Amino acid sequence: MDETTRLYEHIVKSLREYESKMADKRAAREKTVPKRLELYLAKTGITKDALAKQLDVSRMQLFRWLQGINFPGEEMTEKMVKMGILDKIEE
């Protein structure tokens, strides 16, 4: 495992720990979505334009998620889970 992969795994593990400790799982997810999107972009090496196309959203919508201005809805969250961007929330 190279250094970049180790760093990626460490950050994702830290975000998962944060989410698991929070009582309000949705609020925790809202705080971590921007970082998880950034990590996905870095890991895959795809552009923001390409990710917006994969998610079938506008570049502006993706920008809002990356900035933490908006939060993806339930359907989009499920799509992100299937793509490996987010983890499934355990209720």
N, C-alpha and C positions, 0 to 999 in steps of 0.2 A: 504494500500500500504506500503510495507516494505521500509527500508532505501535504499537498493540496487536499487529497482525499481525507487524510487524517484530520486536518483542520475543519473541513466540511462536516465530517461525522461528529467532531467535538461540538461544533456550534449547533448542529441539529439536536444532539443529545441534550445540550443545555436548554434549548427552546422547549423540547419535550418535557424536561424536568419542570421548567417554569409552568407550562400548561397543566401538568399533572397536579401541581401544588395549589393551583388557583381553584377556589370554590366555584366560581362562575366560569365554566369552560368556554362559553361563547365569548365572554369579555377577554379571556386569555388568548383565544384564537385571534380576535380582532387586533390585539397588540402584536402578535407574532406573524401575521400574514405578510406584511411588507418585507420582513427579513427573510421569510421562507421563499418568497418570490425572488428576491435578490439572490439567494443561495441557489435556487433552481437555475436561474439565468447563468450564474457563474459555473455551476457544475456541468450544465449541458452545453454551454458556449453558444447558445442561440441568442438572437437579438430580441429586443423588446418587441419589435414589429412581428417577428416570427411567433413569439409567444402569444401576442394579441390575436394573431390569426389562428393559432392552435386552439385558443380559448374561445374564439369567435366573438371577440369584443373589440371595441375601438382602442386605438393607442391611448387616447385620452382616459378611457376607463381604466386601463392597465396602469397608467401614470397615477391616477387617483388612489388605486390600491397600493401601489408602491410608496406613495407619500403618506398613507394612512388616513387619507381624506374620506374615502368611502370603504365599505367592506363588501366583499362578494356575497350574493344571496345564497340560499340553501342549494339550489341546483348547481350553481357555479362552484360552490364549495365541494360538492360531491364530485364534480368533474375534476377539480384539482386533487382530490384524494385519489381518484383513479389514475391520474397522471403521475402521482408520486410527489406532488408539490407539498401537499398537506397530509397530515395523519388523520385517520378517522377518530372523531371524538368519542371516547368511551364514557357513556353516561353513568 
